[in-house]
Amino acid sequence: MKKFKTLLSVALLSLVVVGCNTPSGEEPLPVNEKELALESAIIPYIDNTVVPTYRGMADNALLLAEACAEIQSAHADGTLSEALIIEAGEYWKESRRYWEESEAFLYGAAADYNIDPHIDSWPLDKNAMDDLLADINAGKEWSIDNNINYGLLGFHAVEYMLFELSADGTESLPHNTNYTAAELIYLVAVADDLAAQCVRLEASWAGMDGVSATKRELLEEAELEPSINYGESMKTAGQGGSLYKTYQEAAEELVDGCVTIADEVANTKMGTPVKGAQGDAEGDRNYIESPYSLNSIVDFQGNIISIKNAYSGSNPTDASVADYIKSVNAELDSRVMTLIDESFDYIGRIPEPFAQHLSDKEATDAIDKVNELVAALEEVYAELSKH
């Protein structure tokens, strides 16, 4: 039924376009045509971008949790090898990749259920982490439920337990095998918690019926079942029970999510440590994301991918917000697409370790380029907001 509705909407859109015959870029589309165009963009955005991204993250987070449990088991048997730690690290990187490619849509479940800070607070407080591990090794009781420091949970806590830097900080190495049994209890607990939060994100956008039976059981046992189907809510804008009065409202939130993450990449993820290296009191050169895995540049580029996928679609054939913007302001759409590609490229020119290249021209150039993208995306939001 939903597929028929989508096809009908597209057909009606085609009829309106033919009847209107308004030259591209001269006037905003009529409201009814605009709603149809944005509806045709929102549906594949949910089905082909948001849900598959969260599914990939959840699947790999579950594999990461299994790998951490294997490390614990092998340690208990005296057979722990570096290869097992490397394997877990690869699952961490893959789940992390999907997470970074989701950060253009941190509204909805990630915000409402506090999942973003729960799994991705950074930078890791190394001193607090070392103190916690010392307390755990000394027999102090600890559990996920009584831990109030999100900075010692999630991706970056697991990162610290699976990766370590070489003495000169230029290489990321697998963590040595000299864990204690208590430390591995902590690692497994945090990895399991991370996986549960990732599965909750998937179910929040796909619906409980849209995830596997294993995932449903995990959420039910952890009492983490989502109370809202965010994907269905956005796809049914204007209907009873939806969080959105119109598809324009939904598209505006989509674009605002792109603006927010672009600004964070430029002025927090890169800008804060670069300012610190320049001696700016507002900066902090140690404010580095994913420093132990040397994954910072991949993280930043993943955020740009998340913007591209949200704005123009994950698949070449997907209808998208970019299609609508192109129909009313082709120059703006072209500029945004160019700036997305340039931002990705400029960030890629910064060498790892990012922490050792904060004063390089490449870092400053990347910040400037991503800020250009921020400004262009703000123009997109303004264009969408026209009635």
C-alpha positions as CSV (number, residue, x, y, z in Angstrom):
1,M,0.0,0.0,0.0
2,K,2.8,2.4,0.9
3,K,4.6,1.6,-2.4
4,F,1.4,2.3,-4.4
5,K,1.0,5.6,-2.5
6,T,4.6,6.6,-3.4
7,L,4.0,5.8,-7.0
8,L,0.8,7.7,-7.0
9,S,2.5,10.7,-5.5
10,V,5.2,10.6,-8.1
11,A,2.6,10.4,-10.9
12,L,0.7,13.3,-9.5
13,L,3.9,15.2,-9.2
14,S,4.6,14.6,-12.9
15,L,1.1,15.8,-13.9
16,V,1.6,19.0,-11.8
17,V,5.0,19.7,-13.3
18,V,3.6,19.3,-16.9
19,G,0.5,21.4,-16.1
20,C,2.5,24.1,-14.4
21,N,5.4,24.3,-16.9
22,T,7.3,26.7,-14.7
23,P,10.9,27.1,-15.8
24,S,13.4,25.7,-13.4
25,G,14.8,28.2,-10.9
26,E,12.4,31.1,-11.6
27,E,9.7,30.7,-8.9
28,P,9.2,28.4,-5.9
29,L,7.0,25.4,-6.8
30,P,3.4,25.5,-5.7
31,V,2.8,24.2,-2.2
32,N,1.1,21.0,-3.3
33,E,3.8,20.2,-5.8
34,K,6.4,21.0,-3.2
35,E,4.9,18.6,-0.7
36,L,4.8,15.9,-3.3
37,A,8.4,16.5,-4.3
38,L,9.6,16.4,-0.7
39,E,7.5,13.3,0.1
40,S,9.2,11.5,-2.8
41,A,12.5,12.6,-1.2
42,I,11.8,11.6,2.4
43,I,10.7,8.0,1.8
44,P,14.0,6.8,0.2
45,Y,15.9,9.0,2.7
46,I,14.4,6.8,5.5
47,D,14.4,3.4,3.6
48,N,17.8,3.7,1.7
49,T,19.9,6.0,4.0
50,V,18.8,6.1,7.6
51,V,17.7,2.5,8.2
52,P,20.6,0.8,6.3
53,T,23.1,3.0,8.0
54,Y,21.9,2.2,11.5
55,R,21.5,-1.5,10.5
56,G,25.2,-1.6,9.4
57,M,26.2,0.0,12.7
58,A,24.2,-2.3,14.8
59,D,25.3,-5.5,13.0
60,N,28.9,-4.6,13.4
61,A,28.5,-3.5,17.0
62,L,27.0,-7.0,17.7
63,L,30.0,-8.6,16.0
64,L,32.3,-6.3,18.1
65,A,30.6,-7.4,21.3
66,E,31.0,-11.1,20.3
67,A,34.7,-10.4,19.5
68,C,35.2,-8.8,22.9
69,A,33.6,-11.9,24.5
70,E,36.0,-14.1,22.6
71,I,39.0,-12.0,23.9
72,Q,37.7,-12.6,27.4
73,S,37.2,-16.3,26.9
74,A,40.7,-16.7,25.2
75,H,42.3,-14.8,28.1
76,A,40.7,-17.1,30.6
77,D,42.0,-20.1,28.7
78,G,45.5,-18.6,28.3
79,T,45.2,-18.5,24.5
80,L,44.6,-14.8,23.9
81,S,46.4,-13.7,20.7
82,E,47.0,-10.3,19.1
83,A,44.9,-11.5,16.1
84,L,41.8,-11.6,18.2
85,I,42.3,-8.1,19.4
86,I,42.9,-7.0,15.8
87,E,39.7,-8.7,14.7
88,A,37.7,-6.8,17.4
89,G,39.4,-3.6,16.3
90,E,38.2,-4.1,12.7
91,Y,34.6,-4.6,13.9
92,W,35.0,-1.4,16.0
93,K,36.2,0.5,12.9
94,E,33.3,-0.7,10.8
95,S,30.6,0.0,13.3
96,R,32.3,3.4,13.9
97,R,32.2,4.1,10.2
98,Y,28.5,3.6,10.0
99,W,28.0,5.8,13.2
100,E,29.9,8.7,11.7
101,E,27.9,8.3,8.5
102,S,24.8,8.7,10.6
103,E,25.7,11.9,12.3
104,A,23.7,14.1,9.8
105,F,20.6,12.6,11.4
106,L,21.3,12.8,15.1
107,Y,17.8,14.2,15.7
108,G,15.1,11.8,16.7
109,A,16.1,8.7,18.7
110,A,19.8,9.6,19.0
111,A,18.8,12.8,20.8
112,D,15.5,11.7,22.5
113,Y,17.0,8.6,24.1
114,N,20.3,10.3,24.9
115,I,22.1,7.7,22.7
116,D,24.5,10.2,21.2
117,P,26.3,11.2,24.4
118,H,25.9,7.6,25.8
119,I,28.0,6.0,23.0
120,D,30.0,8.9,21.6
121,S,31.2,11.3,24.3
122,W,34.7,12.5,23.6
123,P,37.5,13.1,24.1
124,L,38.1,10.2,26.4
125,D,39.3,11.3,29.8
126,K,42.4,9.1,30.0
127,N,43.1,9.9,33.7
128,A,39.6,9.0,34.6
129,M,39.7,5.8,32.6
130,D,43.0,4.7,34.2
131,D,41.6,5.5,37.6
132,L,38.5,3.4,36.8
133,L,40.5,0.5,35.6
134,A,42.6,0.7,38.7
135,D,39.5,0.7,40.9
136,I,38.1,-2.3,39.0
137,N,41.3,-4.2,39.3
138,A,41.3,-3.4,43.1
139,G,37.9,-5.0,43.3
140,K,35.6,-2.0,43.3
141,E,32.1,-2.8,42.2
142,W,31.2,-1.3,38.9
143,S,28.3,-1.7,36.5
144,I,26.8,0.1,33.4
145,D,23.8,1.0,35.5
146,N,25.7,3.0,38.1
147,N,28.1,4.6,35.7
148,I,27.2,8.2,35.3
149,N,30.2,9.2,33.2
150,Y,29.3,8.7,29.6
151,G,32.9,9.5,28.7
152,L,33.8,6.1,30.1
153,L,31.3,4.2,27.9
154,G,30.7,3.7,24.2
155,F,32.9,3.8,21.2
156,H,35.8,5.6,22.8
157,A,36.0,3.4,26.0
158,V,36.1,0.4,23.7
159,E,38.7,2.1,21.5
160,Y,41.0,2.7,24.5
161,M,40.7,-1.0,25.4
162,L,41.5,-2.3,21.9
163,F,44.1,0.2,20.5
164,E,47.2,1.9,21.8
165,L,49.6,4.4,20.3
166,S,53.2,3.7,19.6
167,A,55.7,5.6,21.7
168,D,56.0,8.4,19.2
169,G,52.3,8.6,18.6
170,T,52.6,7.9,14.9
171,E,51.1,4.4,14.8
172,S,48.0,2.8,16.1
173,L,48.7,-0.7,17.5
174,P,46.5,-3.4,18.8
175,H,46.3,-3.3,22.6
176,N,48.8,-5.7,24.2
177,T,47.4,-8.9,25.5
178,N,48.2,-8.2,29.1
179,Y,44.6,-7.5,30.2
180,T,43.4,-8.5,33.7
181,A,40.3,-10.5,34.1
182,A,38.6,-7.6,35.7
183,E,39.4,-5.3,32.8
184,L,37.9,-7.7,30.4
185,I,34.7,-7.9,32.4
186,Y,34.5,-4.1,31.9
187,L,35.3,-4.3,28.2
188,V,32.6,-6.9,27.5
189,A,30.1,-5.0,29.5
190,V,30.8,-1.7,27.6
191,A,30.8,-3.5,24.3
192,D,27.5,-5.2,25.0
193,D,26.0,-1.8,26.1
194,L,27.3,-0.2,22.9
195,A,25.7,-2.9,20.8
196,A,22.3,-2.5,22.6
197,Q,22.3,1.2,22.0
198,C,23.1,0.7,18.3
199,V,20.3,-1.8,17.9
200,R,17.9,0.6,19.7
201,L,18.8,3.2,17.0
202,E,18.0,0.8,14.2
203,A,14.7,-0.3,15.8
204,S,13.8,3.3,16.4
205,W,13.9,4.1,12.7
206,A,13.0,0.7,11.2
207,G,10.4,-0.2,13.8
208,M,10.5,-3.2,16.0
209,D,9.0,-5.3,13.2
210,G,11.8,-4.1,11.0
211,V,14.6,-5.7,12.9
212,S,15.6,-9.3,13.4
213,A,14.0,-11.5,16.1
214,T,17.4,-11.6,17.9
215,K,17.6,-7.8,18.0
216,R,14.0,-7.6,19.3
217,E,14.8,-10.1,22.0
218,L,17.9,-8.1,23.0
219,L,15.9,-4.8,23.3
220,E,13.1,-6.5,25.2
221,E,15.5,-8.0,27.7
222,A,17.3,-4.7,28.2
223,E,13.9,-2.8,28.3
224,L,15.1,-0.6,25.5
225,E,12.2,-0.9,23.1
226,P,11.7,2.4,21.3
227,S,8.4,4.2,22.0
228,I,8.3,5.9,18.6
229,N,8.9,4.7,15.1
230,Y,10.8,7.7,13.8
231,G,11.1,6.5,10.3
232,E,7.4,5.9,9.9
233,S,6.7,9.2,11.5
234,M,8.8,11.1,9.0
235,K,7.4,9.1,6.1
236,T,3.8,9.9,7.1
237,A,4.2,13.6,7.7
238,G,0.9,15.4,8.0
239,Q,-1.0,12.3,9.1
240,G,-2.2,11.5,12.6
241,G,0.5,10.5,15.0
242,S,3.4,11.9,12.9
243,L,5.8,14.3,14.5
244,Y,5.7,16.4,11.4
245,K,2.9,18.6,10.1
246,T,4.3,18.6,6.6
247,Y,7.0,17.1,4.4
248,Q,8.6,20.5,4.3
249,E,9.0,20.3,8.1
250,A,10.6,16.9,7.8
251,A,12.9,18.1,5.0
252,E,13.9,21.2,7.1
253,E,14.9,18.9,10.0
254,L,16.9,16.8,7.5
255,V,18.8,19.8,6.3
256,D,19.2,21.3,9.8
257,G,20.9,18.0,10.8
258,C,23.3,18.5,7.9
259,V,24.0,22.0,9.0
260,T,24.6,20.9,12.6
261,I,27.1,18.2,11.8
262,A,29.0,20.3,9.2
263,D,29.4,23.1,11.8
264,E,30.6,20.5,14.4
265,V,33.2,19.1,12.0
266,A,34.6,22.5,11.1
267,N,34.4,24.3,14.5
268,T,34.5,21.6,17.1
269,K,36.0,18.4,15.8
270,M,38.7,20.2,13.9
271,G,38.4,23.7,15.1
272,T,38.8,23.2,18.9
273,P,42.1,21.3,18.7
274,V,43.4,23.6,15.9
275,K,42.6,26.7,18.0
276,G,44.4,25.0,20.9
277,A,47.5,24.5,18.8
278,Q,47.3,28.2,17.9
279,G,47.3,29.3,21.5
280,D,43.7,30.4,21.4
281,A,42.1,30.3,24.9
282,E,38.9,28.9,23.5
283,G,40.8,25.9,22.0
284,D,42.1,22.6,23.4
285,R,44.8,20.8,21.4
286,N,43.9,17.5,23.2
287,Y,40.2,17.7,22.1
288,I,40.8,14.9,19.6
289,E,38.2,12.4,18.4
290,S,39.3,8.7,18.1
291,P,43.0,9.4,18.9
292,Y,44.0,5.8,19.9
293,S,42.8,4.2,16.7
294,L,44.1,7.2,14.6
295,N,40.6,7.2,13.1
296,S,40.1,11.0,13.3
297,I,40.3,11.8,9.6
298,V,38.1,8.9,8.7
299,D,35.6,10.1,11.3
300,F,35.5,13.6,9.8
301,Q,35.1,12.3,6.3
302,G,32.4,10.0,7.4
303,N,30.4,13.0,8.6
304,I,30.7,14.6,5.2
305,I,29.5,11.3,3.7
306,S,26.5,11.5,6.0
307,I,25.7,15.0,4.7
308,K,26.0,13.8,1.1
309,N,23.7,10.8,1.7
310,A,21.1,12.8,3.5
311,Y,21.0,15.7,1.0
312,S,21.3,13.9,-2.3
313,G,20.5,10.2,-1.5
314,S,22.6,7.1,-0.9
315,N,21.7,5.7,-4.3
316,P,22.0,7.5,-7.7
317,T,18.3,6.8,-8.5
318,D,17.0,8.0,-5.1
319,A,14.7,11.1,-5.1
320,S,16.2,13.6,-2.7
321,V,16.0,17.0,-1.2
322,A,18.8,17.9,-3.7
323,D,16.3,17.3,-6.5
324,Y,13.9,19.8,-5.1
325,I,16.6,22.4,-4.5
326,K,17.9,21.9,-8.0
327,S,14.4,22.5,-9.4
328,V,14.1,25.9,-7.6
329,N,17.7,27.0,-7.3
330,A,20.0,25.0,-9.6
331,E,23.1,27.2,-8.8
332,L,22.7,26.6,-5.0
333,D,22.4,22.8,-5.5
334,S,25.5,22.7,-7.7
335,R,27.4,24.7,-5.2
336,V,26.4,22.5,-2.3
337,M,27.3,19.3,-4.2
338,T,30.7,20.8,-5.1
339,L,31.4,21.9,-1.5
340,I,30.5,18.4,-0.2
341,D,33.1,16.8,-2.5
342,E,35.7,19.5,-1.8
343,S,35.2,19.2,2.0
344,F,35.8,15.5,1.9
345,D,38.9,16.0,-0.3
346,Y,40.3,18.8,1.9
347,I,39.8,16.8,5.1
348,G,41.6,13.9,3.4
349,R,44.7,16.0,2.8
350,I,45.3,16.3,6.6
351,P,47.8,13.6,7.6
352,E,47.2,11.2,10.6
353,P,47.9,11.5,13.4
354,F,45.6,14.5,13.4
355,A,47.0,15.5,16.8
356,Q,50.4,16.0,15.3
357,H,49.2,18.1,12.3
358,L,47.1,20.7,14.0
359,S,49.3,23.6,12.9
360,D,49.4,22.5,9.2
361,K,47.9,24.6,6.5
362,E,45.9,21.6,5.4
363,A,44.0,21.6,8.7
364,T,43.1,25.3,8.5
365,D,42.1,25.0,4.8
366,A,39.8,22.1,5.6
367,I,38.1,24.1,8.4
368,D,37.6,27.0,6.0
369,K,36.2,24.7,3.3
370,V,33.7,23.0,5.6
371,N,32.6,26.4,6.9
372,E,31.8,27.3,3.3
373,L,29.6,24.1,3.2
374,V,27.9,25.2,6.4
375,A,27.0,28.5,4.9
376,A,25.7,26.9,1.7
377,L,23.6,24.4,3.7
378,E,22.1,27.3,5.6
379,E,21.0,28.7,2.3
380,V,19.4,25.4,1.4
381,Y,17.4,25.6,4.7
382,A,16.3,29.1,3.8
383,E,15.3,28.0,0.4
384,L,13.3,25.1,1.8
385,S,11.5,27.4,4.3
386,K,10.1,29.6,1.5
387,H,6.4,29.1,1.1
